[in-house]
Amino acid sequence: MHHRRRVPTMSLTRVVLASGRSIDLAELRLSSTYGGMLEGYPCKPVNDMRINALLRSAERAEPAAPVHLVPPAREHPDQYAGAFGPVEVLPRVACVGTFHSTAVDPAHHDPVLYRSRLTIVWFQPTPEVPSGHDAEEGLRDVPWEDLARDYEL
């Protein structure tokens, strides 16, 4: 029987969820929430379109991974409401990250041969990579066991 040495996974960072589970960030795409917005203003219809575009893009990029949206904070500054309703502002940075962790269901999936994965879409005020216990609260509160899917290595 031929044995291959296991190579440790190299991740961008590790985030510790509120549940205590550690998840490894394998891929991260950051973009300006309103980058490329040539006209109009930030409002609910524009924000909803931006969020839906990010979700569709995440699904196409990693079709085998489930996708989850951390509902973003929506600020409503006291500004003139235009034709599309009141001004509504999302955090400046849109993030799409693919995370991996140990198997969700180790009773049915050999923990040596299986891992779990989930693509998460979230927004944050700065372009910093989330890390450890310092990640955005919404990201740390993701219910991994309910959303992630196991896959065989």
C-alpha positions as a printed Julia matrix, in Angstrom:
153×3 Matrix{Float64}:
   0.0    0.0     0.0
   1.36   3.41   -0.98
   1.07   6.18    1.62
   1.27   9.83    0.74
   2.43  12.31    3.3
  -0.31  14.78    4.15
   0.62  18.33    3.26
  -0.81  20.92    5.65
  -3.33  23.31    4.15
  -1.93  26.78    3.62
  -4.65  29.34    4.16
  -4.66  33.13    3.98
  -5.83  33.35    7.57
  -7.83  31.54   10.21
 -11.02  32.96   11.71
 -12.46  31.7    14.97
 -16.26  31.61   14.93
 -18.35  32.49   17.98
 -19.11  28.74   18.23
 -15.38  28.09   18.75
 -14.89  26.42   15.35
 -11.84  27.57   13.39
 -12.32  28.18    9.68
  -9.53  28.72    7.15
  -9.82  31.4     4.48
  -8.71  29.87    1.17
  -9.72  32.66   -1.2
 -10.77  36.29   -0.69
 -12.07  38.88   -3.13
 -12.4   42.46   -1.91
 -14.09  45.21   -3.88
 -15.39  48.7    -3.3
 -19.09  48.48   -2.52
 -19.86  51.42   -4.77
 -16.86  51.23   -7.12
 -17.9   51.92  -10.69
 -21.13  53.66   -9.67
 -21.2   56.44  -12.25
 -24.55  57.97  -11.48
 -27.34  57.65   -9.0
 -26.88  57.3    -5.29
 -26.7   54.5    -2.74
 -30.23  53.38   -1.95
 -32.05  50.12   -1.21
 -32.61  49.09   -4.89
 -28.95  49.76   -5.76
 -27.74  47.92   -2.66
 -30.0   44.93   -3.31
 -28.71  44.7    -6.9
 -25.1   44.86   -5.65
 -25.71  42.13   -3.07
 -27.46  39.88   -5.62
 -24.61  40.36   -8.11
 -22.07  39.35   -5.45
 -24.1   36.25   -4.54
 -24.43  35.18   -8.21
 -20.71  35.76   -8.78
 -19.84  33.66   -5.69
 -22.11  30.82   -6.87
 -20.49  30.8   -10.32
 -16.94  30.96   -8.95
 -17.33  27.95   -6.64
 -20.42  25.96   -7.76
 -19.8   23.07   -5.33
 -19.78  25.33   -2.26
 -22.93  26.7    -0.67
 -23.06  30.51   -0.47
 -24.18  32.52    2.56
 -24.8   36.25    2.93
 -24.04  37.92    6.24
 -26.75  40.6     6.25
 -24.94  43.93    6.0
 -25.47  46.96    8.22
 -27.49  49.55    6.32
 -27.07  53.16    7.37
 -29.65  55.81    6.55
 -27.94  59.21    6.67
 -30.14  62.27    6.84
 -29.81  63.19    3.17
 -32.22  64.13    0.4
 -34.25  61.15   -0.83
 -34.2   60.85   -4.6
 -36.47  59.05   -7.03
 -35.43  55.61   -5.72
 -36.11  56.34   -2.08
 -33.97  57.37    0.87
 -30.19  57.2     0.85
 -29.01  53.86    2.23
 -25.31  53.15    2.65
 -23.57  49.78    3.05
 -20.06  49.39    4.51
 -17.36  50.43    2.04
 -15.81  47.02    1.29
 -17.65  44.05   -0.23
 -16.01  40.7     0.61
 -16.43  37.24   -0.89
 -14.46  34.54    0.9
 -14.23  30.78    0.49
 -13.63  29.09    3.82
 -12.75  25.5     4.75
 -12.87  23.66    8.06
 -13.04  20.18    9.5
 -15.97  17.97    8.5
 -19.38  19.05    9.74
 -20.52  15.45   10.12
 -17.52  13.4    11.34
 -19.84  10.54   12.33
 -20.62   9.91    8.63
 -17.52  11.39    7.01
 -14.0   10.3     7.9
 -12.4   13.45    9.37
  -9.1   12.56    7.67
 -10.69  12.35    4.21
 -13.36  15.05    4.48
 -13.43  18.79    5.03
 -16.29  21.28    4.94
 -16.57  24.46    2.89
 -18.7   27.54    2.61
 -18.46  30.71    0.55
 -19.45  33.76    2.57
 -20.39  37.22    1.31
 -20.09  40.06    3.83
 -19.39  43.78    4.04
 -16.9   45.59    6.25
 -15.68  49.16    6.68
 -12.0   48.54    5.83
 -10.06  46.38    3.35
  -8.43  44.3     6.08
  -8.25  40.52    5.97
 -10.32  39.04    8.81
  -8.28  37.13   11.35
  -8.69  35.17   14.55
 -11.19  36.67   16.95
 -10.94  40.12   15.3
 -13.2   39.4    12.32
 -16.47  41.27   11.87
 -19.11  40.06   14.33
 -21.51  38.98   11.57
 -18.79  36.83   10.03
 -17.9   35.26   13.39
 -21.59  34.46   14.02
 -22.03  32.34   10.87
 -23.75  29.05   11.82
 -21.18  26.85   10.06
 -22.72  23.52   11.03
 -26.06  24.54    9.42
 -24.65  26.05    6.24
 -21.34  24.4     5.25
 -21.16  21.27    3.14
 -18.72  18.37    3.57
 -16.61  17.26    0.62
 -14.07  14.53    0.04
 -10.42  15.52   -0.38
